[in-house]
Amino acid sequence: MPQNPHDIQHIGQAIKQLLKEYHLKPKFDEANVVASWERIVGKPVAKRTKRIYIRNKVLFIELDSPAMKSDLSFHKNHLLKTVEEEFGKGVLKEIVLM
């Protein structure tokens, strides 16, 4: 129990501070993007996604449908903007479709 009542902080603030101090925030943000993929793009695209991962702030998406790949290529800028709005600037800098 803290000695001073002013030493108390929200659990969310404590986690953010911990992630920052241990330089884990970028990896945490990347894991959140991958985990949120279905919610971001919807079930139809998520079902056609064979593999998704992030390396050096580049999101790699492997799709099982050439038509879906073509369609998603037209929406890459919108997808980047959506990720930026939700997870903050600098989480991703590019999207590569495979």
RODRENVEX-213302 format. One record per residue (C-alpha): residue in three letters; y, x, z. Coordinates in Angstrom, 3 decimals, padded with zeros to 6 digits, m for minus. Each point is the difference from the previous one (the first is absolute). Layout:
<atoms>
+---------+----------+----------+----------+
: residuo :        Y :        X :        Z :
+---------+----------+----------+----------+
:     ALA :        Y :        X :        Z :
...
+---------+----------+----------+----------+
</atoms>
This chain:
<atoms>
+---------+----------+----------+----------+
: residuo :        Y :        X :        Z :
+---------+----------+----------+----------+
:     MET :  000.000 :  000.000 :  000.000 :
:     PRO :  003.403 :  001.426 : m000.948 :
:     GLN :  002.260 :  001.184 :  002.783 :
:     ASN :  003.137 : m001.269 : m001.752 :
:     PRO :  000.087 : m003.526 : m001.511 :
:     HIS :  002.013 :  001.428 : m002.911 :
:     ASP : m003.028 :  002.119 : m001.009 :
:     ILE : m001.834 : m003.129 : m001.176 :
:     GLN : m000.217 : m000.522 : m003.765 :
:     HIS : m001.708 : m002.400 : m002.357 :
:     ILE : m003.479 :  000.951 : m001.157 :
:     GLY :  001.231 : m000.120 : m003.628 :
:     GLN :  002.748 :  002.502 :  000.761 :
:     ALA : m002.452 :  002.260 :  001.808 :
:     ILE : m002.393 : m000.038 : m002.966 :
:     LYS :  002.800 :  000.735 : m002.484 :
:     GLN :  001.173 :  002.888 :  002.159 :
:     LEU : m003.561 :  001.341 :  000.286 :
:     LEU : m000.528 : m000.182 : m003.777 :
:     LYS :  003.285 :  001.794 : m000.580 :
:     GLU : m000.624 :  002.739 :  002.569 :
:     TYR : m003.468 :  000.785 : m001.364 :
:     HIS :  001.153 : m000.278 : m003.662 :
:     LEU : m002.484 : m002.809 : m000.658 :
:     LYS :  002.426 : m002.608 : m001.335 :
:     PRO : m000.469 :  000.814 : m003.715 :
:     LYS : m003.805 : m000.286 :  000.285 :
:     PHE :  000.342 : m003.158 :  002.070 :
:     ASP :  002.278 : m001.554 : m002.641 :
:     GLU : m002.396 :  000.981 : m002.788 :
:     ALA : m002.936 : m001.565 :  001.863 :
:     ASN :  002.047 : m003.173 :  000.469 :
:     VAL :  000.728 : m000.238 : m003.732 :
:     VAL : m003.686 :  000.365 : m000.870 :
:     ALA : m001.050 : m002.475 :  002.712 :
:     SER :  002.618 : m002.518 : m001.193 :
:     TRP : m000.931 :  000.256 : m003.686 :
:     GLU : m001.556 : m003.481 : m000.280 :
:     ARG :  002.952 : m001.626 :  001.730 :
:     ILE :  002.494 :  001.871 : m002.211 :
:     VAL : m001.600 : m000.708 : m003.388 :
:     GLY : m002.128 : m003.066 :  000.715 :
:     LYS : m003.729 : m000.633 : m000.100 :
:     PRO : m000.491 :  000.038 : m003.803 :
:     VAL :  001.399 :  003.533 : m000.369 :
:     ALA : m001.616 :  001.210 :  003.230 :
:     LYS : m003.422 : m001.197 : m001.218 :
:     ARG :  000.467 :  002.020 : m003.210 :
:     THR :  001.016 :  003.121 :  001.941 :
:     LYS : m002.899 :  002.430 :  000.188 :
:     ARG :  001.788 :  002.715 :  001.927 :
:     ILE :  003.432 :  000.589 :  001.515 :
:     TYR :  001.358 :  003.081 :  001.748 :
:     ILE :  003.212 :  001.964 :  000.513 :
:     ARG :  000.528 :  003.727 : m000.566 :
:     ASN :  003.380 :  001.712 :  000.291 :
:     LYS :  001.819 : m003.356 :  000.044 :
:     VAL : m001.694 : m001.091 : m003.239 :
:     LEU : m002.026 : m003.220 :  000.113 :
:     PHE : m003.138 :  000.257 : m002.159 :
:     ILE : m001.558 : m003.318 : m000.982 :
:     GLU : m003.315 : m000.214 : m001.837 :
:     LEU : m000.593 : m003.387 : m001.601 :
:     ASP : m003.196 : m001.367 : m001.547 :
:     SER :  001.835 : m001.974 : m002.698 :
:     PRO :  002.000 :  001.544 : m002.870 :
:     ALA :  001.936 : m003.262 : m000.316 :
:     MET :  000.939 :  000.088 :  003.691 :
:     LYS :  001.023 :  003.651 : m000.346 :
:     SER :  002.240 : m000.875 : m002.937 :
:     ASP :  001.541 : m002.937 :  001.834 :
:     LEU :  000.576 :  001.963 :  003.198 :
:     SER :  001.633 :  002.836 : m001.949 :
:     PHE :  002.837 : m002.392 : m000.898 :
:     HIS :  000.542 : m000.759 :  003.703 :
:     LYS : m000.070 :  003.528 :  001.452 :
:     ASN :  003.737 :  000.053 :  000.748 :
:     HIS : m000.192 : m003.369 :  001.758 :
:     LEU : m003.016 :  001.202 :  001.979 :
:     LEU :  001.828 :  003.168 :  001.079 :
:     LYS :  002.992 : m002.086 :  001.070 :
:     THR : m002.240 : m002.355 :  002.003 :
:     VAL : m001.643 :  002.915 :  001.829 :
:     GLU :  003.417 :  001.537 :  000.660 :
:     GLU :  001.343 : m003.248 :  001.457 :
:     GLU : m002.982 : m000.450 :  002.274 :
:     PHE : m000.833 :  003.554 :  001.059 :
:     GLY :  003.291 :  001.828 : m000.518 :
:     LYS :  001.412 :  002.435 : m002.498 :
:     GLY : m001.926 :  003.149 : m000.722 :
:     VAL : m003.517 : m001.300 :  000.704 :
:     LEU : m000.812 :  000.042 : m003.737 :
:     LYS :  001.750 :  001.656 : m002.912 :
:     GLU : m002.358 : m000.928 : m002.833 :
:     ILE : m002.963 : m002.180 : m000.996 :
:     VAL : m002.818 :  001.213 : m002.255 :
:     LEU : m002.417 : m002.518 : m001.500 :
:     MET : m003.498 :  001.190 : m000.905 :
+---------+----------+----------+----------+
</atoms>
